[in-house]
């Protein structure tokens, strides 16, 4: 397995030495250049000089998305506008967007870490990659493009939507690598079959690099089965850099963190206590190379664990396990914690179920309830009461076993639920609707 950078196979001591040096530089940068951070440090009773080792990071304040929104648009920037060469932002669907900026060096780092992730997944200069993320303020498309170009791959910047044209270009240009969200990739495969194209026989895809939304192993299996590809997942956030924080190698033992540029911790989301390696908790990331928007101990809200044991690929970097959910996506139903990823894992593992589903949370009387609309794979099932009852009972039993609560299930026609050309909206909370 090819490794792009020698920084990916350093000893643990060498990695930690780089991390500490860059952490100290970052701490002084935010303390000296960002008044909001300086006040956070003062309120916490800590100075950059108090951090004597990586073990002291728990002394530092945590940063949240709300801190970025409070400082909209440029209040957390550590560089003047004349050094910012690129701006990106989140969608801002729940308020003001979170704005991020990049210096020339930030763009260089971003390009480098994407080159590593693409190489981990198996992509080389011989490949042609089709990007189905939307080009715009969203970081995904531009981030992947520049890193893929760095390794010499050909890039088709298709952007999102225009699904049938996507497939035509994929066929005519002999695309070997698909970039996008897992849900849109499944929609593409479904559309290909509808227009008489078998993705495994009539196209040339070998790899899929997916991100932008959480997914399960069952989703990966669906993608591999539909396309005949080797699907990998990568991790990032616009606040941290965009895609490029971590990605899976071909051993599929977790997502390797680019540790010379990011420090990862796991905390208990309730007590905020740092947890030992192997514990499941909230992922905290500190970028240690960013100039424009350096962040300290950013709360990602993602639930996972860390693993620094050796990987068969030869990389020595710590890995992030597949995300099991998000603290802000967690649904509390009748006092039981439910993650949408648990539901996806059950549904996509059942034969006869399609790849699309919708979770609705609503209130019946004083009680919260979950109802799930599930597409069947074949409409013929809807004509057989016996087969439909058997499928319904299998879904109900497995969901109750995994979730610990009863969920209402509605089996619906194939392709009857709304498809997304970007991030799939799987959960609709109707509890506050009149």
Beta strands, then each sheet from edge to edge (+ up, - down):
strand 1: 86-89
strand 2: 99-102
strand 3: 128-131
strand 4: 154-156
strand 5: 177-180
strand 6: 207-210
strand 7: 230-237
strand 8: 242-248
strand 9: 255-257
strand 10: 262-267
strand 11: 281-287
strand 12: 298-304
strand 13: 306-307
strand 14: 319-320
strand 15: 325-326
strand 16: 331-333
strand 17: 336-338
strand 18: 353-364
strand 19: 367-376
strand 20: 408-412
strand 21: 427-429
sheet 1: 1+ 2-
sheet 2: 4+ 3+ 5+ 6+ 7+ 8- 9+ 14- 13+
sheet 3: 10+ 11- 12+ 15-
sheet 4: 16+ 17-
sheet 5: 20+ 19+ 18- 21-
end
